[in-house]
Amino acid sequence: MGKKSTKSVRDLLFGDLWEYAPAPQSSGFVDLKDHYGHFINGEFVTTEETFETINPATEEVLATVSIADDATVDRAVKAARKAYDNVWSKMPGKERAKYLYRIARMIQEKSRNLAVVETMDGGKPIRESRDVDVPLAAAHFFYYAGWADKLEYAFPGATVKSLGVAGQVIPWNFPLLMAAWKIAPALAAGNTVVIKPAETTPLTAMLLAEIFQEAGLPPGVVNIVNGFGETGAAIVNHDDVNKVAFTGSTQVGKIIQRAVAGTDKKLTLELGGKGANIIFDDASIDQAVEGIVNGIFFNQGHVCCAGSRLLVQENIAEEVLTKLKHRISTLIIGDPLDKNTDVGAINSRDQLDNIKRLVDIGEAEGAEKFQPRCTLPDKGFFFAPTVFTDVTPSHTIAQDEIFGPVLSVLTFRTPDEAIEKANNTPYGLACGIWSDKGSKLFRVASQLKCGIVWGNTYNRFDPTSPFGGYRESGFGREGGVQGLLAYLEVR
Amino acid sequence: MATDYAIPRVPSVDRVAADERAARFKSRSIKTTAKAAGLHLIISMIDLTTLEGKDTPGKVRMLCRKARQPLKGSDCPTVGAVCVYPPMVPIAKEELKGTDINIAAVATYFPSGQATIAERVDEVRRTVDAGANEIDMVINRGSFLAGDYGRVFDEIAATAEACGKAHLKVILETGELQTYDNVRLASQMAIDAGAHFIKTSTGKIKPAATMPVTLVMLETIRDHFLKTGKMVGMKPAGGISSAKLALRYLAMVKETLGDAWLDPDWFRFGASSLLNDVLMQLEKQRTGRYHSDRYLSMS
């Protein structure tokens, strides 16, 4: 019946004695169009050139999508400018808030549809899109709706003013949530928006556009254009954009920073990371193991703040790794639409190739690779959860962002060494600290060079809490009152 | 002797994160074949229990008949054990003759445990002699909370010895220990002192079994197994009355301890009304229609 244990008799056996039957989330109610264009000036428009967006778990085409050229982007920016000048900048905050509240409630009403499409287009498990992405997206609109008529209290002693047109480019790892992170504070602060979703995950943004239309958001307040890097560049380089917000790779972030240098565009960048999850020997071990799993396997590791480097105190390393390997053996990998799936599909073939390339380098450089016994689906882009042990700071996999379900394990001996190792990276986005000792937790946290430090938890998001990086992880904060700063002129 | 007792080192438990982990098992979707197989397994794991002041021989006979034949004409298994007060053991023994249903009895001055060690051990001996092959004891929570760990350990060890061949289940009464750190320590002490099973509750104190508390106990069992190779069983008891909740517990066992513990030898539910809810679900699976409890016999 069950799988035979390959190790000592003392090993736990996570076999198939009692297996969960498939529990697929129904998707029949999803009514996707064959083609999606752009959302400009309150209307859906198409342009000639198109690309296909696929389901990464099945490689089936979900829809074709128009590509916005410079002229289309110009149309979108002009619509945004007009809406800013004539409507949105003049509207009292409490009226703007009504739209935001309405959008938030409509996201909740349509949550099942949004969650299923998010999973189909991006490959993340339905459990995550249902329980994390969509509720958080609604929460961001609710939160910033509350600020819209209270901006004068946000920064006491200062006067604040909206900026104008915000050009925004968002990534494929949390498509709807990132749209919410960008759009909600921009609108609350009185700006209008031109936003480009990622080319592998354009669909939920288009569903969001339908919500904007249904909510009666004035035309041009939010404009959504689809396309690849060139479309993003057209937004960033447009003369009439006052503010650029980008979430994505450090490489592209650097290009954008060069492009806006010398202009008066305001810029915020939320880029890559190589987060350290630090486990001290006085931590609650079983809960820390959960935190490690959540830190690196949440959303297949496609998380800029992922805890991709595990720093574990040497005297407990063996115990932690044994428990971690057992825990990983219970992860269910496969159909993202199955309600029991823990790890879904890699977002695209390109990303899968990139993960494979870095894992090959890890092996070639002599790190020890562990993967649980699991069968991956034949079709689609899947990668088994992977843990590399015997990793040192010199290894490529300890330095480069893999952006996949791959954990690099390093050890340390003293708190100072842990801090030094955690900071030994060009990035500076997120870290986690696990210790039952509060004083140690705060001392270490204050010395970590990163924007976010989680204590005895990981990958916990809340609209009231600012999120953002140091160094090559970017600058500016999203979320919280600080998130308003990026969209306001404060005098 | 008690003062020499070396308190075992156990990892601390973070309450917030343990609660979150336990809650994750609630999102497991257990359907169709998995549900049917799980429900069968649950029946075989039930310690069908009556522990009331008003128990009579007639009540115990009724319970034993239900244990032997949970549902007329069904292929469902018999329950794991019948659990009664010590004076009822001879009646259960007579009623369960010829079956492999175990006879469990709560001894050691259940549920308070407030008696001298001599009295408690004596009750265990008499109960085993009367025919019980499983003894559910309660630890002395007063001693535990007073920090007199040596006394708690000695009492469990003495009870284990008095059990002879009978299996010992040690009830921690986690609702009175309150913190997960206490649960973790008490679990390890019980295991070290010779428990075959560790059990959450008497059912007389609220809260009784909860998923996080059971998780903490399962993790103690797992750590002990990895260290020594010795398996210990787990029995959550009290408050598990629905099939849905029992399936979530089963998922927690599967993903914490693995296949070896998905067995009535290593996992039991202390329950009474759970059985009929499981049977209702099984009939729903079999016929596609919701079953009325009027068709189910009382236990």
Interface residues (C-beta under 8 A of the other chain):
Chain A: M1 G2 V9 R10 L12 L13 F14 G15 D16 L17 W18 E19 Y20 A21 P22 A23 R127 D131 D282 A283 S284 I285 D286 Q287 E290 G291 T322 T330 K339 N340 D436 N456 T457
Chain B: P11 S12 V13 D14 V16 A17 A18 E20 R21 S27 R28 S29 I30 K31 T32 T33 A34 K35 A37 G38 L41 E219 R222 F225 L226 G229 L250 A251 K254 E255 L257 G258 D259 A260 L262
